[in-house]
């Protein structure tokens, strides 16, 4: 008589979704979270779903793979359009919605963490959320950055998009990647009651673990070469809305004996980047880099950083404790300015408004003594808490029914 062979229980499965329409912030945040979750004793298998074709250039942790969707592009007024796939937005939404639903249902995750947008970009997750709710096998978490927009704008937009109802109906919890002592998103935007009591703060996400990646050191060394001069780093994320800051930096007078490194991002139009490259190469103290999938080691070595004010950039600056001048954008959302002004009030960064950006202003900041960021003012324990919260959910993930 043959003995029946029982297959070993599979590892828990997690899906990390981000819609990714402007810059790399959502993608980088999910990559960081994926790495932290993989360090869990449960060693989950993780599928990342992203709207960035550049995702293939990023280092993925072992046990993590990525499904990249045809991309949306966000205009300055906050509206969406296809980034490259023709002009038919409705068709693109349909393609993405069907592909995401098929992938998630086939993967059958125990936990799905949706980044920032409860119903997905352009409501592309609606059908999936309904299906997962009916099946009752997947725990659902909404992950939010510390600041979304002004409280008035968030309340209005979330009411119009019926986000509050979606969270209350479909999601088991809401994790805010921030410190309520710095900014209490849930109270400011009236979310606690609307979410049915769901919602907790994890603390900010410490990016210093990325320094251990061999790719980080190789990327830094490839840019620096054997030039021993100290350097100022200017980086503008994806680059689509960072041209004004790059223009100013490429003409800035640097401190004597220093050089400048400008990372423009892959989404900056070629004609703008070519002009910047020509001007940078005409100097003997500046180099332009199109794109770096892992810039953290280069950031660590900079004597100062000039950058925009996205959540990920701020977390990198706080993790590395580098003197930084932040030039936040103010459209289509005010979140970068809100965050930057609160950080500046605590002495953690310097801030320059978009109407004050110039080569002279950047040069003046560089010429003054380097500001020393304050210590211990922000809770940076988010990754450990996210890992613990996920472990708690995964241990009870099987056969769970989401309560109405």
C-alpha positions as CSV (number, residue, x, y, z in Angstrom):
1,X,0.0,0.0,0.0
2,X,1.4,3.4,-1.0
3,X,1.7,6.1,1.6
4,X,0.0,9.3,0.7
5,X,2.3,12.2,0.3
6,X,1.2,15.4,1.9
7,X,2.5,18.6,0.4
8,X,4.1,20.9,2.9
9,X,2.1,24.0,3.8
10,X,2.9,26.9,1.5
11,X,4.5,30.1,2.7
12,X,2.1,33.0,3.3
13,X,1.5,35.2,0.2
14,X,1.4,39.0,0.1
15,X,0.5,41.4,-2.7
16,X,1.8,44.9,-2.6
17,X,-0.1,47.2,-5.0
18,X,0.9,50.7,-5.9
19,X,-0.5,52.8,-8.8
20,X,2.7,54.8,-9.5
21,X,1.8,57.7,-11.7
22,X,4.4,60.4,-10.8
23,X,8.0,59.6,-9.7
24,X,9.3,56.5,-7.9
25,X,8.0,57.1,-4.4
26,X,5.3,54.5,-4.2
27,X,7.5,51.9,-5.9
28,X,10.4,52.6,-3.6
29,X,8.2,52.5,-0.5
30,X,6.8,49.1,-1.5
31,X,10.3,47.7,-2.3
32,X,11.4,48.8,1.2
33,X,8.3,47.2,2.8
34,X,8.8,44.0,0.7
35,X,12.3,43.7,2.0
36,X,11.2,44.1,5.6
37,X,8.4,41.6,5.2
38,X,10.8,39.0,3.7
39,X,12.9,39.3,6.9
40,X,9.9,38.0,8.9
41,X,10.2,34.5,10.4
42,X,7.2,33.6,8.2
43,X,9.3,34.3,5.0
44,X,6.2,35.2,2.8
45,X,6.2,35.1,-0.9
46,X,5.5,38.6,-2.3
47,X,4.0,39.8,-5.5
48,X,4.4,43.5,-6.2
49,X,2.0,45.2,-8.7
50,X,3.3,48.5,-10.0
51,X,2.5,51.0,-12.7
52,X,6.2,51.8,-13.4
53,X,7.9,50.2,-16.3
54,X,11.2,51.2,-14.6
55,X,10.4,48.6,-11.9
56,X,12.6,46.1,-13.8
57,X,15.7,48.2,-13.1
58,X,15.3,48.0,-9.3
59,X,16.8,45.3,-7.2
60,X,14.1,42.9,-5.9
61,X,14.6,40.9,-2.6
62,X,14.7,37.1,-2.8
63,X,11.2,35.8,-2.8
64,X,9.8,38.9,-4.3
65,X,8.6,39.4,-7.9
66,X,6.9,42.2,-9.8
67,X,4.1,42.6,-12.3
68,X,4.4,45.9,-14.1
69,X,1.3,47.5,-15.6
70,X,1.1,49.8,-18.7
71,X,1.6,53.2,-17.1
72,X,-0.7,56.1,-16.3
73,X,0.7,59.7,-16.2
74,X,-0.6,62.3,-13.9
75,X,-0.9,65.9,-15.3
76,X,-0.3,69.0,-13.3
77,X,-4.0,69.4,-12.6
78,X,-4.1,65.9,-11.1
79,X,-5.9,64.2,-14.0
80,X,-4.7,61.0,-15.5
81,X,-3.8,60.0,-19.1
82,X,-1.8,57.1,-20.6
83,X,1.9,57.6,-20.2
84,X,2.7,56.0,-23.6
85,X,0.0,53.6,-24.6
86,X,-2.1,55.8,-27.0
87,X,-4.7,58.2,-25.9
88,X,-7.5,55.9,-24.9
89,X,-7.7,56.2,-21.1
90,X,-10.8,54.0,-20.7
91,X,-9.1,51.1,-22.5
92,X,-6.0,51.4,-20.4
93,X,-8.1,51.3,-17.2
94,X,-9.8,48.2,-18.5
95,X,-6.5,46.5,-19.3
96,X,-5.0,47.3,-16.0
97,X,-8.1,46.3,-13.9
98,X,-8.5,43.0,-15.6
99,X,-4.8,42.1,-15.4
100,X,-4.5,43.1,-11.8
101,X,-7.7,41.1,-10.9
102,X,-6.5,38.0,-12.7
103,X,-3.0,38.1,-11.2
104,X,-4.2,38.6,-7.6
105,X,-6.9,35.9,-7.9
106,X,-4.4,33.4,-9.3
107,X,-1.8,34.2,-6.6
108,X,-4.4,33.9,-3.9
109,X,-2.7,36.1,-1.3
110,X,-3.3,35.9,2.4
111,X,-2.6,39.6,2.7
112,X,-2.8,42.5,0.3
113,X,-1.5,46.0,1.1
114,X,-2.8,48.7,-1.2
115,X,-0.7,51.9,-1.3
116,X,-2.4,55.2,-0.8
117,X,-5.4,54.9,-3.1
118,X,-8.2,52.7,-1.6
119,X,-10.0,51.9,-4.8
120,X,-6.8,52.0,-7.0
121,X,-6.0,54.6,-9.6
122,X,-9.2,55.5,-11.5
123,X,-11.0,52.9,-9.4
124,X,-9.2,50.0,-11.1
125,X,-9.4,47.9,-8.0
126,X,-13.2,48.0,-7.5
127,X,-13.9,44.6,-9.1
128,X,-11.0,43.0,-7.3
129,X,-12.0,44.4,-3.9
130,X,-15.6,43.0,-4.4
131,X,-14.2,39.6,-5.4
132,X,-11.8,39.4,-2.4
133,X,-14.5,40.5,-0.1
134,X,-16.9,37.8,-1.3
135,X,-14.1,35.1,-1.1
136,X,-13.1,36.2,2.4
137,X,-9.6,34.7,2.3
138,X,-7.4,37.8,1.9
139,X,-6.8,40.3,4.6
140,X,-6.7,43.8,3.2
141,X,-4.7,46.8,4.4
142,X,-4.5,50.3,3.2
143,X,-1.1,51.9,3.6
144,X,-1.0,55.7,3.7
145,X,1.9,58.2,3.7
146,X,2.0,60.7,6.5
147,X,0.4,63.6,4.5
148,X,-1.9,63.3,1.6
149,X,-3.0,66.9,0.9
150,X,-4.6,69.7,2.9
151,X,-7.3,68.3,5.2
152,X,-10.0,70.2,3.2
153,X,-8.9,68.7,-0.1
154,X,-8.6,65.2,1.4
155,X,-12.1,65.3,2.9
156,X,-13.6,66.6,-0.3
157,X,-11.8,64.2,-2.7
158,X,-12.3,61.2,-0.5
159,X,-16.0,61.9,-0.2
160,X,-16.3,62.4,-3.9
161,X,-14.5,59.1,-4.7
162,X,-16.3,57.2,-1.9
163,X,-13.0,56.2,-0.4
164,X,-14.3,56.3,3.2
165,X,-17.0,53.7,2.3
166,X,-14.5,51.5,0.5
167,X,-12.2,51.5,3.5
168,X,-15.0,50.8,5.9
169,X,-16.4,48.0,3.8
170,X,-13.4,46.2,2.4
171,X,-10.3,46.9,4.5
172,X,-9.3,45.2,7.8
173,X,-6.9,47.9,8.8
174,X,-5.2,51.2,7.8
175,X,-1.5,51.7,8.4
176,X,-0.2,55.3,8.3
177,X,3.6,55.4,7.7
178,X,4.1,58.3,9.9
179,X,4.4,59.7,13.4
180,X,1.1,61.2,14.9
181,X,3.2,63.5,17.0
182,X,4.5,65.1,13.8
183,X,1.2,65.0,11.8
184,X,-1.9,63.2,12.8
185,X,-3.4,62.3,9.4
186,X,-6.4,60.4,10.8
187,X,-7.6,63.3,13.0
188,X,-6.7,66.1,10.6
189,X,-8.7,64.4,7.8
190,X,-11.6,63.0,9.8
191,X,-10.7,59.4,9.0
192,X,-11.0,57.6,12.3
193,X,-14.8,57.7,12.6
194,X,-15.3,57.2,8.9
195,X,-13.0,54.2,8.8
196,X,-15.0,52.4,11.5
197,X,-12.3,52.7,14.1
198,X,-9.6,51.3,11.8
199,X,-6.2,53.0,11.6
200,X,-2.9,53.0,13.4
201,X,0.5,54.8,13.0
202,X,3.6,52.7,12.3
203,X,6.2,55.5,12.4
204,X,8.3,56.6,9.4
205,X,10.2,54.1,7.3
206,X,13.9,53.9,7.9
207,X,15.8,53.5,4.6
208,X,19.2,52.9,6.1
209,X,18.9,49.1,5.6
210,X,19.3,49.8,1.8
211,X,22.9,50.7,2.5
212,X,23.7,47.0,2.9
213,X,22.9,46.3,-0.8
214,X,26.0,45.6,-2.9
215,X,24.2,47.5,-5.7
216,X,24.1,50.6,-3.7
217,X,27.9,50.7,-3.3
218,X,28.5,49.8,-7.0
219,X,26.1,52.6,-8.1
220,X,27.8,55.1,-5.9
221,X,31.3,54.1,-7.1
222,X,30.3,54.2,-10.8
223,X,29.2,57.8,-10.4
224,X,32.1,59.0,-8.2
225,X,34.9,57.2,-9.9
226,X,38.3,58.2,-8.4
227,X,37.4,61.8,-7.8
228,X,38.0,62.5,-4.1
229,X,36.3,65.9,-4.0
230,X,33.3,66.3,-1.6
231,X,30.1,66.6,-3.5
232,X,26.6,68.2,-3.3
233,X,23.9,65.9,-4.6
234,X,20.7,67.3,-6.3
235,X,18.0,64.7,-7.1
236,X,14.5,65.2,-8.3
237,X,12.9,61.7,-8.2
238,X,11.4,60.7,-11.5
239,X,12.2,64.1,-12.9
240,X,9.0,65.0,-14.6
241,X,8.4,68.0,-12.4
242,X,11.9,68.8,-11.2
243,X,13.3,70.8,-14.1
244,X,13.2,74.2,-12.4
245,X,15.3,72.9,-9.5
246,X,17.8,71.2,-12.0
247,X,18.0,74.4,-14.0
248,X,19.0,76.3,-10.9
249,X,21.4,73.7,-9.6
250,X,23.3,73.4,-12.9
251,X,24.1,77.1,-12.7
252,X,24.9,77.2,-9.0
253,X,28.2,78.3,-7.6
254,X,29.5,75.4,-5.5
255,X,31.7,75.7,-2.4
256,X,35.4,75.8,-3.3
257,X,36.8,72.4,-3.9
258,X,33.4,70.7,-4.2
259,X,31.6,69.2,-7.2
260,X,28.0,68.7,-8.0
261,X,26.1,65.6,-8.9
262,X,22.7,66.0,-10.6
263,X,20.3,63.0,-10.9
264,X,17.5,64.1,-13.3
265,X,15.4,60.9,-13.3
266,X,14.2,58.9,-16.2
267,X,10.9,60.7,-16.7
268,X,12.4,64.1,-17.6
269,X,11.8,64.9,-21.3
270,X,14.9,64.2,-23.3
271,X,15.2,67.7,-24.7
272,X,15.3,69.2,-21.2
273,X,17.8,66.7,-20.0
274,X,20.1,67.2,-23.0
275,X,20.2,70.9,-22.3
276,X,21.1,70.3,-18.7
277,X,23.8,67.8,-19.7
278,X,25.4,70.2,-22.1
279,X,25.6,72.9,-19.4
280,X,26.8,70.4,-16.7
281,X,29.6,69.1,-19.0
282,X,30.7,72.6,-19.8
283,X,31.7,72.9,-16.1
284,X,34.6,71.1,-14.5
285,X,32.8,70.5,-11.3
286,X,29.5,68.9,-12.2
287,X,28.3,65.6,-13.6
288,X,24.7,64.6,-14.7
289,X,23.3,61.2,-14.2
290,X,20.0,60.1,-15.9
291,X,18.8,57.5,-13.5
292,X,19.9,55.5,-10.5
293,X,17.8,52.6,-9.3
294,X,19.6,52.7,-6.0
295,X,21.0,56.1,-5.0
296,X,21.1,55.6,-1.2
297,X,24.9,55.2,-0.8
298,X,25.4,58.2,-3.0
299,X,23.1,60.2,-0.8
300,X,24.9,59.0,2.3
301,X,28.2,60.3,1.0
302,X,27.0,63.8,0.0
303,X,28.0,66.7,2.2
304,X,24.6,68.2,1.4
305,X,21.5,67.2,-0.5
306,X,19.1,69.4,-2.5
307,X,15.9,67.6,-3.4
308,X,12.2,67.8,-3.7
309,X,9.9,66.9,-0.8
310,X,8.3,63.6,-1.6
311,X,7.7,61.1,1.3
312,X,10.4,58.7,0.2
313,X,13.0,61.5,-0.2
314,X,12.2,62.9,3.2
315,X,12.5,59.4,4.8
316,X,15.9,59.0,3.1
317,X,17.1,62.3,4.4
318,X,15.9,61.6,7.9
319,X,17.4,58.1,7.9
320,X,20.8,59.3,6.7
321,X,20.8,62.5,8.7
322,X,22.2,64.6,5.9
323,X,21.9,68.4,5.7
324,X,19.1,69.0,3.1
325,X,17.5,71.8,1.3
326,X,14.0,70.7,0.2
327,X,12.2,72.4,-2.7
328,X,8.6,71.0,-2.4
329,X,6.2,71.0,-5.3
330,X,2.8,72.6,-4.6
331,X,0.7,71.0,-7.4
332,X,-1.3,68.8,-8.0
333,X,-1.2,68.3,-4.2
334,X,0.1,70.4,-1.3
335,X,1.5,67.5,0.7
336,X,5.1,68.2,0.0
337,X,4.9,71.8,1.2
338,X,3.0,70.8,4.3
339,X,5.6,68.1,5.2
340,X,8.6,70.3,4.4
341,X,7.3,73.3,6.5
342,X,6.7,71.0,9.5
343,X,10.1,69.5,9.2
344,X,11.7,72.9,8.8
345,X,9.9,74.1,12.0
346,X,11.7,71.3,13.9
347,X,15.1,72.2,12.4
348,X,15.3,68.9,10.4
349,X,15.6,70.4,6.9
350,X,15.8,73.7,5.2
351,X,13.1,74.7,2.7
352,X,12.9,76.9,-0.4
353,X,9.5,77.7,-2.0
354,X,9.0,77.1,-5.7
355,X,8.9,80.9,-6.3
356,X,12.3,81.4,-4.8
357,X,14.3,78.7,-6.6
358,X,17.3,80.2,-8.3
359,X,21.0,79.5,-8.7
360,X,21.7,82.4,-6.4
361,X,19.4,81.0,-3.7
362,X,21.0,77.6,-3.8
363,X,24.5,79.0,-3.8
364,X,23.7,81.1,-0.7
365,X,22.4,78.0,1.1
366,X,25.6,76.1,0.2
367,X,27.8,79.0,1.2
368,X,26.4,79.2,4.8
369,X,27.4,76.7,7.5
370,X,25.8,73.3,7.1
371,X,22.7,73.0,9.3
372,X,22.8,70.1,11.7
373,X,19.6,68.1,11.7
374,X,18.0,67.6,15.1
375,X,18.1,64.2,16.7
376,X,15.4,61.9,18.0
377,X,12.5,64.1,17.0
378,X,10.8,61.7,14.6
379,X,9.7,58.1,15.1
380,X,11.5,56.0,12.5
381,X,10.5,52.6,13.6
382,X,8.0,52.0,10.9
383,X,9.5,48.9,9.2
384,X,9.7,46.9,12.4
385,X,6.1,47.7,13.2
386,X,4.9,46.9,9.6
387,X,6.6,43.6,9.9
388,X,5.0,42.9,13.2
389,X,1.5,43.9,12.1
390,X,1.8,41.8,8.9
391,X,2.9,38.8,11.0
392,X,0.0,39.1,13.3
393,X,-2.4,39.3,10.3
394,X,-0.8,36.4,8.5
395,X,-1.0,34.0,11.4
396,X,-4.8,34.4,11.3
397,X,-5.2,34.9,7.6
398,X,-6.6,31.5,6.6
399,X,-10.4,31.2,6.5
400,X,-11.0,34.8,7.7
401,X,-14.3,36.5,6.9
402,X,-14.2,40.3,6.7
403,X,-17.0,41.7,8.9
404,X,-19.4,44.1,7.3
